[in-house]
Amino acid sequence: MDDTERVLSRAHELATEFLAGLGERPVWPRVTFEQMLQAFDGPMPESGADPVAVLDQLASTADPGLAGTAGPRFFGFVIGGHLPAALGADVLTSTWDQNAGINALTPAAAAVEVVAGRWVVDALGLPAGAAVGLVTGGMMANYTCLSAGRHAVLARAGWDVAARGLFEAPRVRVVVGRYRHDTIDRAVRYLGLGQDSVVEVDTDDQGRIDVADLGRVLAGGDGPAIVCLQAGEVHSGAFDDFAAAIPVARTYDAWVHVDGAFGLWAAASPSYRHLTLGMADADSWATDAHKTLNVPYDSGLAIVQDPAAVVAGFGVEADYLIGASGDPMERVPEFSRRARGFAVWAALRSLGRDGLAVLVDRLCATASMLAKGFEEVDEVEVVNDVVFTQVMFRLSSDERTAELGRRLLADGTCVVTPAIWAGRTVQRCAVSNWSTSEADVAATVAAVRRVVAAL
Ligand SMILES: Cc1ncc(COP(=O)(O)O)c(C=O)c1O
């Protein structure tokens, strides 16, 4: 066996062992960042080492510092697992090592992206012909979509931002709900629009935008505007009322963007599609494949109804490229990049339309089961309307809620992560992993009951 074969065979063994133990290992890392730094630290080695020995060293050193994010009882942040087909395709993606930017160079990677993009657009009921760019995640999807929006609203105001930049350009207002995700603000800063261009609209107790206030805010200013709506608030899972909000935004000729990092996928399920009513009338949609769709990191999708708006910012004309217009690199900020389409395609191909709906329904049913189980534990109160995959809960005081979270992480059965909601400390769960079973729900509720009893 040559080195590559030996290393792949060892990597397969290590990966299989890791996956076999995933349901049993403590879900939160057993060591701190500082301990991991110490474990990996040392001078740059003067000479090389056998690749299999390197892999063994890497796996054994990293192991205590790995979180069980790929496993069934990780409910922190919003982190999906990996469907078997998507994981397999991701391993092949590294093996094939394609640079997915150019149709002519890597036709397989480029074509699979186009098809996977069309399937996503179809499954989510978005307009056929929308441009789909494969990016690292929701953050870059928001950035890519808002870049297209910036171009379009400035063009309507007679300003070509691609040619003239932002100096002396008309001021763009970015109108957002009070509970938008932080990545919207990051994208706005990254786009050079500046934090001061962000204008907040009131939200209700679930974080949904107040449509009457949206109208007031838009009427209170003038000039180009981008309105950011949300499919799935990160704490509560709430969806904005698209059918009411989008027509209001249209009255002011605003670009409408939907951040649906995990919630956009509600549109793929006949049982949850009602949450997204009217959403297809927006101009752009950001989502992740590494959350609800359970594709391995990193994988996000930037969907823009008018491809010309995104190409305006990211089009390329380098003389040494064999490329022609329509290359994948024209739909994303990156130039060279990983062929993320293979894993997205494999996830969708393995699920089919039915399986995708079942996946969404199952994540939502699991969230409802968790909420019901938590409510049955003395002192636990579920604080949000569980409409999708998010569950927030708390105890009688902020201190006890925070301590519950700390002790749950140490207990290792499951991971939930803390947040502040309506001024109170809460613990939040985001059900995002395809493999979570009823037994995992029972184990999680039992861990909460055990820890609360011991507080
Ligand atoms: C609503 C929302 N938008 C954007 C993001 C950012 O996504 P990513 O972490 O994939 O960049 C998240 C992450 O949880 C999210 O929940």
The ligand as a MOL file (V3000), in Angstrom:
LIG
                    3D

  0  0  0     0  0            999 V3000
M  V30 BEGIN CTAB
M  V30 COUNTS 16 16 0 0 0
M  V30 BEGIN ATOM
M  V30 1 C -31.1020 33.0450 11.4870 0
M  V30 2 C -29.6360 32.8160 11.2620 0
M  V30 3 N -28.9910 33.5300 10.3270 0
M  V30 4 C -27.6830 33.3650 10.0830 0
M  V30 5 C -26.9430 32.4380 10.7770 0
M  V30 6 C -25.4720 32.2800 10.4710 0
M  V30 7 O -25.2550 31.0460 9.8390 0
M  V30 8 P -23.7910 30.4120 9.7430 0
M  V30 9 O -23.3940 30.1320 11.1500 0
M  V30 10 O -23.9910 29.1880 8.9410 0
M  V30 11 O -22.9060 31.4110 9.0890 0
M  V30 12 C -27.5600 31.6740 11.7700 0
M  V30 13 C -26.7970 30.7220 12.5730 0
M  V30 14 O -27.2980 30.0660 13.4530 0
M  V30 15 C -28.9550 31.8500 12.0100 0
M  V30 16 O -29.6100 31.1200 12.9140 0
M  V30 END ATOM
M  V30 BEGIN BOND
M  V30 1 1 1 2
M  V30 2 1 2 3
M  V30 3 2 2 15
M  V30 4 2 3 4
M  V30 5 1 4 5
M  V30 6 1 5 6
M  V30 7 2 5 12
M  V30 8 1 6 7
M  V30 9 1 7 8
M  V30 10 2 8 9
M  V30 11 1 8 10
M  V30 12 1 8 11
M  V30 13 1 12 13
M  V30 14 1 12 15
M  V30 15 2 13 14
M  V30 16 1 15 16
M  V30 END BOND
M  V30 END CTAB
M  END
